[in-house]
Amino acid sequence: MYNKSSQLHPQYYFNNLGVIHLKMQKYNLAIMYFSKALKFVLTGNEATDLPGSKHVSHWTSQKTSEILYNYGQALMKVNKFVEAFKCFEKCMPLLKHSVRLWYFMGICSLEY
């Protein structure tokens, strides 16, 4: 099951591992896993730019925003506020109604 899930949906797999390590306060490992998840999501975008794949493209952008949000949280924990702010800024179009997103962006602005 481990091999199957990591091969079929690596972006989910690495995002989930990143969230687990974020909760365990192992922030550098979480950053590594989130960056791997982003790599898989962003390389998959070329395939979703085909005609008639709007739904898949929207799904990919939602997943990318979720991973960027998590990635920003991990970067904030290791005092990389500029990079974290950039992550939050990139996911803002889809998560603009999230109060926590604006809160984290404010913290990054104040700490920088």
Beta strands, then each sheet from edge to edge (+ up, - down):
end
